Amino acid sequence: MESALARLMATSLAGLFLTGFALSLGANEMQFGKLAGAVFVGGALNFLVVPLLHNFGSRKRFCLAGLGTTRVVRVGIASAPILAVYGVSPAGLMWVLFALLVLAALTGTASETGRLSWMTDLVPGVRLGRFIGWRSAVMRCAAIVAVFVYSQFIEFWRGAGYAMVTAFQCVILFATGLGVVGLFCMAKAPEPPMSERFSPATRWAATSLPFRDVGFRRLMAFHCSWSFSAAIAGMFFHMYMLKYLHLQDRPMGYVWVAATDAISMVLAMVAAPIWGRLADRWGPRRVLMRAAFVMALFPLFWIPITPAVWPLIFVVILARVCVSGVEIGPITMAMQMAPERQRSVFLSVYRSVGCAAHAIAPMIGGAIAYAAGPELWQLGGFTFNGLHLLFVISTVGRLASLWWLRRIPYTPPNSR
């Protein structure tokens, strides 16, 4: 229940809605890349979680404190555009939003690491893949509701002639209220005793343990390379639809973009329990290889879509049925490969390196797209632009990252 409410909250400041919020404030590709990366910059400091978690002594208290702080910061993000009234320049406003997004990401991702450790102790290992699959399905169901309700509200607001930025502010504040309700659900969840114990002197040194484990080190290398390759283009699909395909200028354009998100999430939601069962039966690495290969080619499918044939996006997004496999596989492997008594350490470092790659990628991608411009080269009636270049780079990087996946010495728990 808490996961569903958290997703309702997170959706209001991610994907389509983060893109729309940035465009309503006049952001270009480079500035948007900075804001998109900020969502993950805070997560790069996840290695600090272990000392803090042990100081709290309770994963529940740690998560409630961190997630409560995140909700307060989100109110600040929604209120930030008011600074323009007091003379803050658009560029300065972007830096304010960047700082607030980093802070929200820092507290939110740190709490998620504590929650994963908590969840792993709560759910039997042989059923962990299925549990994560169903949890993912519930969260996606909540996100489907969110994208339709929020996009309809934005179109209603635009039709009434009000400022677009105010619509996004209202959505963020409403969703944050739902997130606060979710904290009460989290407070009711049972918490097993922590099996991990570190002395104060070894809590900081323990962060080096994941790098000394050969298998886990290779898993982190795959996680980093895939995250970077996916984020360098993945954060710009909504901008591609809104700006290049001109859906932000079409009637009900935000609803059409929301429909692509909803279909993607329905596919992922239906497939998530199936991928989870396959991960328990075959092992998550075998499942991940198949799903990741399809998703590696996914950015290329976007290149032929032009404003004249924009409905083709509804065909391309069918490939996102494999998204759940790519999400469930790595985190299941990380949770199973992490030693029981150092689980928080391994998971926090795993999330830190992934978030660092995910933070850097859209900033680099935004700079590349902005430098390449809207007309990189012309081929007949087709214009190859900076976003197309990002899609090619992303595909090459995703395919290359599979080399690391094949080198992970992994044995599923039911085979040990």
Helices and strands as residue ranges (DSSP letters): H 2-11, H 15-24, H 29-41, G 42-48, H 49-56, H 59-79, G 80-86, H 90-122, G 125-127, H 128-159, H 164-188, G 205-208, H 209-212, H 214-234, H 237-239, I 240-244, G 247-249, H 253-282, H 284-297, G 298-302, G 307-312, H 313-316, G 317-322, H 323-337, G 340-342, H 343-372, E 377-379, E 382-384, H 386-406, G 413-415
